[in-house]
């Protein structure tokens, strides 16, 4: 496993309910965190790199979509509600 980071608008995760294995780094806690940010040209590993290259209009992740994806991955019952009931497939 590796550690992954997403950059989101400041304050957009303030009201997220806790999600298993997700830790939000924020300025609203007493905890101080420093995070290395690679230069824009670093696009492959090893080491810190951008999976999606940073650009003028794409450096922040949509926090609502990210939150939904985390919930989907961390909570199977939440994922099932989103996908609807599972249907049995039968060969004809």
C-alpha positions in Angstrom: 0.0 0.0 0.0 1.1 3.6 -0.5 0.0 6.9 0.8 -1.9 9.1 -1.6 -2.9 12.7 -1.3 -5.6 14.8 -3.0 -5.6 18.6 -2.9 -9.1 20.0 -2.2 -10.5 23.5 -1.5 -9.6 24.6 2.0 -12.5 23.9 4.4 -14.4 21.6 2.0 -13.8 18.6 4.3 -14.6 20.3 7.6 -18.0 18.5 7.9 -17.1 15.1 6.6 -18.0 12.2 8.8 -15.0 10.0 9.7 -14.2 7.5 7.0 -12.1 4.4 7.7 -8.4 4.9 6.6 -8.9 8.5 5.5 -7.1 11.3 7.3 -7.9 14.9 6.4 -5.0 17.3 6.9 -6.4 20.6 7.8 -5.5 23.9 9.5 -8.5 23.7 11.8 -6.8 21.3 14.2 -3.9 21.7 16.6 -1.9 19.2 14.6 0.8 20.7 12.3 1.6 18.8 9.1 4.1 19.4 6.5 3.7 17.7 3.1 6.2 17.6 0.3 4.7 18.6 -3.1 6.6 17.5 -6.2 7.4 19.9 -9.0 4.9 19.9 -11.9 7.2 18.0 -14.2 7.5 14.9 -11.9 5.0 12.5 -13.4 6.3 9.1 -12.6 8.0 7.4 -9.7 9.8 6.3 -7.8 9.2 9.0 -5.2 6.7 11.8 -5.1 5.0 12.4 -8.4 1.8 13.6 -9.9 -0.6 10.9 -11.1 -2.7 13.6 -12.8 -0.3 16.4 -13.9 -1.0 19.7 -12.2 -2.1 22.5 -14.5 -3.6 26.0 -14.4 -7.2 24.7 -14.2 -6.6 21.3 -12.6 -4.8 21.3 -9.2 -7.8 20.8 -6.9 -9.9 17.7 -6.7 -13.7 18.1 -6.4 -14.2 17.5 -2.7 -17.8 16.2 -3.0 -16.8 13.6 -5.6 -13.8 12.6 -3.6 -15.9 12.2 -0.5 -18.4 10.0 -2.3 -15.6 7.9 -3.8 -14.1 7.4 -0.3 -17.5 6.4 1.1 -18.0 4.0 -1.8 -14.7 2.3 -1.3 -14.8 2.2 2.5 -18.4 1.2 3.1 -19.8 -1.8 1.2 -23.4 -1.1 2.3 -23.0 2.5 1.1 -21.7 1.3 -2.3 -24.6 -1.2 -2.6 -27.1 1.6 -2.0 -25.5 3.7 -4.8 -25.4 0.7 -7.2 -28.9 -0.5 -6.4 -29.8 -4.1 -5.7 -27.6 -6.8 -7.2 -29.5 -8.7 -9.9 -28.8 -12.3 -10.7 -27.7 -12.9 -14.3 -28.9 -15.9 -16.1 -27.6 -17.3 -19.3 -30.3 -17.8 -22.0 
